[in-house]
Amino acid sequence: MAKISSVSPLAPKAFPELPVIDGVTFSTIAAGVKYQGRTDVMLAKLAPGTAVAGVFTTSATRSAPVLDCQAKLGGHTEDGAAILVNSGNSNAFTGRGGVSAVEAITRAVSDACTVPQSRVFTASTGVIGEPLPFEKITTHLATLADQLDPNTIADAARAIMTTDTFPKGAGKEVVIAGQTVKIAGIAKGSGMIAPDMATMLVYIFTDAKIPQAELQAMLSGHNAQTFNCITVDSDTSTSDTLLLAATGASSVDVSGDLAFSDALHDVMLDLAHQVVRDGEGATKLVEIEVTGAKNDTDAKTHAMSIANSPLVKTAIAGEDPNWGRVVMAVGKSGAAADRDRLSIRFGDVMVAENGWVSEGYDEAKAAAHMKGDELVIGVDIGIGTGRSTVWTCDLTHRYIEINADYRS
């Protein structure tokens, strides 16, 4: 069995103090789905009236839990809801058995939490293609329901980890019309990270009051600028799930409120950056800023081509300001570009301008920038106004070690 590696050098110093969200309670347990001696199942119960929005992987081989969540997402109901997540087994590529496992788990959660089965959302993360031993989960449902606590979101973040080296959490409080609205979220993700929603599990909770349709629109909009702008290895998971639950417990209506929208965006971007910081084997967080593209879509295409290039990522790992690899990545992207208008910078160091090495380029200064933990690579295509920013990490030998050993 693959072991969780030592904590990423890019990890936050500690799990943050997150605001307690009225209307949400959590519990965890060590069910032994795959891992031994650690919690691997998380249950969250949501108060009646909670609006639930979500975005999911677009993979053609998405898992049974993803398909079930997608089918259930929609209208607002006065009934309660629940979320159950297991780590260690993704219940993906498991055929009819996978569907039966979801049915058994959602029915057991429904009974234990007294919520409709149609309002039970599940996710599974871990190895693909192995039957999920769902009985190891369902036998613990009564205990999980008895131990629900509003103050244990940090435990929930740890229970959903797979190859993650640290639990991920982010929160925000915003004052609206003189009243405080709270947001708290957790995430897991380390490898198999590429946008097509994003490649991880994320659960965000707020006590705000907002219609489901508006919550969904807000989530989808912010997702395009956060989780869909990160990549570790260009591989899209079968199990990506992001659920956003608004309990309404604060009674503060945030419909159309820009301050709430901005706060939600900040929480999502914080969690997205943490996923990249925990990229398998990562030692550097890299921001790719592309400007001057034909349009925003082309800018994103160029940025992701750079961010996903193994040659660029290994140069970053070696702290080598090899700007020729950036030129290569732009050229192969398929988006419009003009070689003789291209400019590149590493941090504040201008490397190339108008298709040639910048006059006065100082390789030593560029190399010094590459030694940092957080890097910026700026590329101006020089043909338009399109722009995009994405985030990635370096590619080290540790990534190979983790993934070569994942199932053993």
Summary of the structure (lengths in Angstrom):
residues: 408
radius of gyration: 21.8
end to end distance: 4.6
largest distance: 70.5
contacts: 1508
relative contact order: 0.15
helix: 33%
strand: 26%
